Amino acid sequence: MPRSIFALRIRKLFVLLALLCPGSLWAQFDNVQPEEAKSEAVLGTSKTTKYQVGVKIQAVGGPCAGLVATIPVPADWPEQTVRLASEEISPEVQRVAYRMVEGTVKEMMISVPRLNPGETAVALITVEVERRSASPPTDTSGLKIPKRMPLALRRYLGASPYIESRHGEIRSEAKKLTRDVEDDWKKVETIYDWVRENVTFTSTKPTNAITALRTKTGDFEDVTGLFVGMCRAIDVPARMVWIPNSAYAEFYLEDAEGVGHWYPCRLAGARAFGEMPDHPPIIQKGDNFRLPDRKDPVRFVNEKLSGKAVRGGGKPRVEFVREVLGG
């Protein structure tokens, strides 16, 4: 039997088994989650949104082989629960799996051994994202900057791509603003209000935190990144939270019993400090990731397609799908 026919039959058998026994694939989707998913948070109202994510790959001008696509997908967080609602997997797809990138970003991995000219491989999932609003704590007087920083939080204290928290100007401004503020919650709020009052939000191309500080302008990534960098400059763990077409920030403080919590705040848009009244799906959290194929760290894990060279081969035409399906 020719190898190509045998491989096609194997792929079709795999897809058939997946259709007959979808629970195993869906169980993997449910089981691959951030370790932080069991944390506690002050939660409010909930809203469920359908979100479609995946990839379509077509072989153009010749065959394509060894195709592997990865794309971030929403994961469970204290304020978010994600359920797999449906899958659309074409016979050309050999395998769909999920993995965590550095413990915080959930990735969908799609393997396509071969595409003949004109063939299209499709791997799409639709998830239901139940997002709960986060309410501010009723009493903030006992919230403190951690004195003994847990190892997992140290990544949120250093510099990140485009967030120069160790830059002298950022450190100087943050310390100057909070020098006479004793309450740790109020220190973070002072930085928050200063950034919102002094840095104008624009829709220009993203730059970095130090440019936003110097020019007093920036897009949502710059403004949010500046807040994150200034928090880190005073030893408050902080990070970016990425949502469709935007981002907000989280900062971390401990209560009187030494139990830590992340608190959200929105820099671009209506004021929301220590709370998140809206329900945007969370795509990923964090802003400093080291990927195997990248020399330098990245602050957002993007989608990617790779493949193997084929004699007389064509080029894959890829469409990554990331779409909110209504409310």
Phi, psi and omega per residue, in radians:
M1 nan 2.263 3.107
P2 -0.982 2.521 -3.089
R3 -1.055 -0.677 -3.100
S4 -1.101 -0.684 3.134
I5 -1.205 -0.716 3.113
F6 -1.065 -0.767 -3.136
A7 -1.110 -0.676 3.140
L8 -1.127 -0.705 3.137
R9 -1.152 -0.675 3.099
I10 -1.089 -0.772 3.135
R11 -1.073 -0.749 -3.126
K12 -1.157 -0.648 3.095
L13 -1.105 -0.722 3.127
F14 -1.074 -0.791 -3.136
V15 -1.129 -0.712 3.132
L16 -1.074 -0.767 3.107
L17 -1.085 -0.660 3.128
A18 -1.138 -0.648 3.140
L19 -1.255 -0.642 -3.138
L20 -1.327 -0.532 -3.100
C21 -2.238 1.110 -3.070
P22 -1.194 -0.307 -3.064
G23 -1.051 -0.609 -3.105
S24 -1.142 -0.749 3.118
L25 -1.202 -0.709 -3.136
W26 -1.192 -0.571 3.102
A27 -1.135 -0.669 3.114
Q28 -1.133 -0.692 3.090
F29 -1.030 -0.756 -3.121
D30 -1.204 -0.616 -3.027
N31 -1.414 -0.427 -3.135
V32 -1.504 1.748 -3.054
Q33 -2.483 2.754 3.046
P34 -1.070 2.563 3.101
E35 -1.101 -0.445 -3.091
E36 -1.332 -0.051 -3.031
A37 -1.092 -0.338 -3.118
K38 -1.643 0.109 3.131
S39 -1.204 2.908 3.112
E40 -1.769 2.668 3.089
A41 -2.636 2.765 3.066
V42 -1.480 1.886 -2.987
L43 -1.893 2.673 -3.135
G44 -2.190 -2.252 -3.097
T45 -1.269 2.814 -3.119
S46 -2.191 2.710 3.079
K47 -2.563 2.391 -3.138
T48 -1.850 2.256 -3.124
T49 -2.170 2.424 3.045
K50 -1.563 2.350 -3.082
Y51 -2.337 2.210 3.139
Q52 -1.864 2.359 -3.102
V53 -2.548 2.563 3.128
G54 2.749 -2.696 -3.024
V55 -2.617 2.596 2.973
K56 -2.197 2.209 -3.084
I57 -2.218 2.206 3.096
Q58 -2.077 2.384 3.073
A59 -1.448 2.143 -3.087
V60 -2.095 2.213 3.056
G61 1.396 0.102 -3.125
G62 2.680 3.065 -3.122
P63 -1.258 2.719 3.060
C64 -2.246 2.530 -3.060
A65 -2.437 2.778 3.065
G66 1.055 0.666 -3.073
L67 -1.429 2.290 3.065
V68 -2.327 2.117 3.124
A69 -2.012 2.464 3.048
T70 -2.273 2.525 3.136
I71 -2.675 2.374 3.115
P72 -1.145 2.517 3.083
V73 -2.288 2.710 3.137
P74 -1.088 2.542 3.134
A75 -2.187 2.989 3.090
D76 -1.307 2.397 3.006
W77 -2.378 2.952 3.141
P78 -0.915 -0.606 -3.103
E79 -1.752 0.142 -3.051
Q80 -2.555 2.352 3.033
T81 -2.170 2.286 -3.072
V82 -2.041 2.230 3.117
R83 -2.080 2.346 3.084
L84 -1.333 2.055 -3.070
A85 -1.644 -0.727 -3.112
S86 -2.793 2.793 3.092
E87 -2.302 2.553 2.978
E88 -2.229 1.791 -3.074
I89 -2.121 2.048 -3.135
S90 -1.397 2.801 -3.108
P91 -1.058 -0.396 -3.132
E92 -1.222 -0.307 -3.127
V93 -1.488 2.127 -3.128
Q94 -1.439 -0.648 -3.013
R95 -2.680 2.428 2.972
V96 -2.174 2.223 -3.125
A97 -2.484 3.001 -3.112
Y98 -2.323 2.588 3.126
R99 -2.616 2.844 3.064
M100 -1.793 2.390 3.055
V101 -1.746 1.961 -3.131
E102 0.886 0.575 2.983
G103 1.388 -0.067 -3.074
T104 -2.252 -0.354 -3.110
V105 -1.970 2.148 3.117
K106 -1.576 2.216 -3.118
E107 -2.039 2.446 2.969
M108 -1.646 2.264 -3.131
M109 -2.019 2.226 -3.085
I110 -2.106 2.195 -3.140
S111 -1.966 2.243 3.107
V112 -2.239 1.852 -3.075
P113 -1.098 -0.701 -3.077
R114 -2.771 2.477 3.001
L115 -2.222 2.178 3.035
N116 -1.381 2.801 -3.098
P117 -0.905 2.239 3.118
G118 1.539 -0.259 3.124
E119 -1.292 2.625 3.125
T120 -2.242 2.231 3.050
A121 -1.713 2.348 -3.118
V122 -2.212 2.267 3.032
A123 -2.437 1.755 -3.104
L124 -2.205 2.435 2.986
I125 -2.171 2.585 3.005
T126 -2.036 2.189 -3.131
V127 -2.030 2.657 3.003
E128 -1.783 2.021 -3.096
V129 -1.783 1.896 3.050
E130 -1.591 1.883 -3.080
R131 -1.893 2.257 3.120
R132 -1.831 2.448 3.077
S133 -1.206 2.743 3.120
A134 -2.000 2.229 -3.129
S135 -1.697 2.644 3.127
P136 -1.279 2.674 3.090
P137 -1.159 2.572 -3.130
T138 -1.287 -0.518 3.138
D139 -2.295 2.050 -3.108
T140 -1.829 0.009 -3.016
S141 -1.152 -0.481 -3.100
G142 -1.639 0.046 -3.107
L143 -1.445 2.273 -3.021
K144 -2.304 2.736 2.973
I145 -1.212 2.286 -3.120
P146 -1.016 2.316 3.093
K147 -1.465 -0.655 3.084
R148 -1.958 1.744 -2.983
M149 -1.283 2.133 3.042
P150 -1.033 2.549 -3.084
L151 -0.980 -0.692 -3.090
A152 -1.135 -0.346 -3.092
L153 -1.625 -0.199 -3.056
R154 -1.146 -0.458 3.096
R155 -1.148 -0.349 -3.131
Y156 -1.695 0.283 3.077
L157 -1.989 -0.402 -3.094
G158 -1.567 -3.093 3.119
A159 -1.273 2.605 3.062
S160 -2.213 2.893 3.061
P161 -0.936 2.121 3.112
Y162 1.248 0.089 3.067
I163 -2.156 1.567 -3.000
E164 -1.539 1.212 -3.040
S165 -1.154 -0.325 3.131
R166 -1.669 -0.001 3.137
H167 -1.145 2.436 -3.065
G168 -1.001 -0.677 -3.107
E169 -1.208 -0.686 3.123
I170 -1.201 -0.766 3.125
R171 -1.100 -0.749 -3.112
S172 -1.105 -0.795 -3.113
E173 -1.143 -0.745 -3.116
A174 -1.124 -0.756 -3.123
K175 -1.238 -0.611 3.099
K176 -1.113 -0.735 -3.111
L177 -1.150 -0.595 -3.009
T178 -1.854 0.093 -3.041
R179 -0.992 -0.723 -3.064
D180 -1.785 0.232 -3.138
V181 -1.782 2.108 -3.082
E182 -1.555 -0.661 -3.097
D183 -1.288 2.200 -3.051
D184 -1.180 -0.676 3.065
W185 -1.050 -0.750 -3.125
K186 -1.169 -0.539 3.076
K187 -1.048 -0.824 3.141
V188 -1.143 -0.705 -3.141
E189 -1.149 -0.592 3.098
T190 -1.110 -0.756 3.080
I191 -1.112 -0.766 -3.138
Y192 -1.005 -0.892 -3.117
D193 -1.136 -0.658 -3.138
W194 -1.114 -0.780 3.138
V195 -1.089 -0.783 -3.112
R196 -1.161 -0.595 -3.086
E197 -1.464 -0.391 -3.004
N198 -1.990 -0.274 3.141
V199 -1.981 2.066 -3.088
T200 -1.409 2.243 3.118
F201 -1.356 2.210 3.102
T202 -2.259 2.943 3.142
S203 -1.842 0.559 -3.136
T204 -1.410 3.097 3.112
K205 -1.156 2.394 -3.120
P206 -1.038 2.518 3.062
T207 -2.079 -1.748 3.082
N208 -2.814 3.061 -3.047
A209 -1.163 -0.731 -3.089
I210 -1.164 -0.596 3.078
T211 -1.178 -0.695 3.090
A212 -1.080 -0.684 3.112
L213 -1.134 -0.747 -3.069
R214 -1.302 -0.725 -3.068
T215 -1.598 -0.235 -3.089
K216 1.067 0.506 3.047
T217 -2.478 2.782 3.077
G218 3.005 2.809 3.071
D219 -1.452 -3.029 -3.026
F220 -1.084 -0.570 3.110
E221 -1.196 -0.723 -3.116
D222 -1.191 -0.811 -3.102
V223 -1.137 -0.787 3.120
T224 -1.158 -0.723 3.128
G225 -1.114 -0.628 3.096
L226 -1.120 -0.772 3.079
F227 -1.034 -0.807 3.130
V228 -1.039 -0.796 -3.132
G229 -1.118 -0.682 -3.138
M230 -1.238 -0.599 3.045
C231 -1.091 -0.803 -3.137
R232 -1.102 -0.549 -3.136
A233 -1.131 -0.387 3.082
I234 -1.907 0.389 3.032
D235 1.251 0.431 3.028
V236 -1.740 2.033 3.081
P237 -1.024 2.362 -3.141
A238 -2.627 2.743 -3.112
R239 -2.744 2.874 3.071
M240 -1.487 2.554 2.990
V241 -2.132 2.072 -3.027
W242 -1.695 2.251 3.116
I243 -2.229 2.947 -3.119
P244 -0.957 2.071 3.041
N245 1.161 0.290 3.120
S246 -2.893 -3.003 3.108
A247 -2.793 2.702 2.962
Y248 -2.339 -3.037 -3.053
A249 -2.089 2.812 2.954
E250 -2.307 2.512 3.014
F251 -2.216 2.764 -2.964
Y252 -2.124 2.206 3.055
L253 -2.359 2.769 3.115
E254 -1.871 2.587 3.084
D255 -1.502 -3.056 -3.050
A256 -1.107 -0.421 3.116
E257 -1.555 0.042 -3.141
G258 1.449 0.222 3.106
V259 -1.581 2.184 -3.078
G260 -1.611 2.659 3.111
H261 -2.477 2.581 2.991
W262 -1.603 2.387 3.129
Y263 -2.122 2.223 -3.094
P264 -1.455 2.737 2.979
C265 -2.722 2.481 -3.081
R266 -1.845 2.128 -3.141
L267 -1.557 -0.707 -3.118
A268 -1.766 1.955 -3.089
G269 2.127 -2.858 -3.117
A270 -1.094 2.568 -3.091
R271 -1.053 2.277 3.067
A272 -2.683 1.699 -3.114
F273 -1.965 2.167 -3.103
G274 1.295 0.188 -3.107
E275 -2.650 2.881 3.008
M276 -2.497 1.687 -3.068
P277 -1.293 -0.314 -3.109
D278 -1.605 -3.119 -3.035
H279 -2.286 0.834 -3.126
P280 -1.276 2.407 3.073
P281 -1.074 2.349 3.094
I282 -1.510 2.147 3.122
I283 -1.544 -0.794 3.070
Q284 -2.838 2.777 3.084
K285 -2.119 2.518 3.136
G286 1.995 2.980 -3.069
D287 -2.705 0.384 3.139
N288 -2.670 1.666 -3.051
F289 -2.162 2.367 3.050
R290 -1.839 2.059 -3.095
L291 -1.851 2.583 -3.058
P292 -1.021 -0.559 -3.050
D293 -1.707 0.125 -3.115
R294 -2.101 2.354 3.128
K295 -1.268 -0.752 -3.111
D296 -1.803 2.661 3.104
P297 -1.177 2.775 3.102
V298 -2.148 2.729 3.133
R299 -1.731 -0.093 3.094
F300 -2.535 2.294 3.135
V301 -1.475 1.886 -3.130
N302 -1.523 2.943 3.019
E303 -1.250 2.753 -3.085
K304 -2.675 2.567 3.025
L305 -2.274 2.297 3.063
S306 -2.266 2.828 -3.135
G307 -2.781 3.067 3.127
K308 -1.868 2.621 3.108
A309 -1.213 2.420 3.126
V310 -2.252 2.322 3.103
R311 -1.082 2.191 -3.096
G312 1.236 0.309 -3.064
G313 -1.337 2.869 3.107
G314 -1.805 -2.762 3.129
K315 -2.119 2.425 3.100
P316 -1.364 2.305 3.009
R317 -1.721 2.016 -2.999
V318 -1.983 2.468 3.018
E319 -2.248 1.951 3.055
F320 -1.516 2.345 -3.078
V321 -1.880 2.203 3.056
R322 -2.520 1.724 -2.964
E323 -2.531 2.289 3.009
V324 -1.440 2.195 -3.089
L325 -1.725 1.384 3.110
G326 1.204 -2.855 -3.070
G327 -1.615 nan nan
